[in-house]
Every structure is written in structure tokens, then in C-alpha cells.
């Protein structure tokens, strides 16, 4: 059995253009369902400003979709828009 080392922040920046995108993408696929910035902040330990900025980039690239909130709720749930990149992230995770 071979083990794969996590990408360093430098490798993430080289591949994704951002030092933390790799960590965020892997955590999103580990959740396997709806997720929010708050949940990703809790699970990755990244600052909210970084998580929301990266989520905006993923939304703009049509990798994730905002699914709406219930009245009175502040949490903004999102879901994955399936594509081969997510399959690769799942295999890694």
C-alpha cells in the first residue's frame, strides 16, 4: 500500500494558484454533502476570510453551488457541482 503525502502550501499554490485551495477542496469532498464556510473553517482551521474567498472562486468557476438558506438562518449551504476534478479529490481524500 502506498501513501500519498499531503501537498504543501507551496505545492498547492503552484497547482491551484492558492496556498490553501488544496486543503479546502479535500475537506469539501470529505464532508460528502452540504457544507458551509463555517463548517469548513471549523474543519480546516483556516480563517473565515480565506475560506469565503476560496469558496467564491469555486462558485465563480461553477465547482460549487449555493443552495439557499431557510428563513432566519445565516448559514449559507453549498453543494458540489460534479466534475472530474472532484473525482480526483475524492480519490486523494
Secondary structure, DSSP 4 states (H G I P E B T S, - for coil): ----PPPPHHHHHHHHSSSSHHHHHHHHHHH-S-B-HHHHHHHH---HHHHHHHHHHHHHTTSEEE----TT-----EEE---HHHHHHHHH-
